[in-house]
C-alpha cells in the first residue's frame, strides 16, 4: 500500500468506575478498507483491572501486536490514524 498501511493498532479506554479504582482498556487492531478508504475494526481484546496494571498490560500487548503485523502503534492517540 502506498498511502496507508494495511493494519494499525490503538488503545481505547472503554470503562471507568466512578471512583477510578478499576478501568478497562482495549487493544484494537484496525484494518484499512481500500474500497471505503477508512479504518475498520479487525479485532480487539479487553483488559480490566487497576488503572496502572490494565494500561501497562494493554500497552505491552499493543507493542507485540504491532510487531507481529509490522504496523504502526498509535497507543492512546488515534488522531494520526484518521488523517
Secondary structure, 3 states (H helix, E strand, C coil): CCCCCCEEEEEEEEEECCCCCEEEEEEEEEEEECCCCEEEEEEEEEEEEEHHHHHHHHHHHHHHHHHHHCCEECCCCCHHHHC
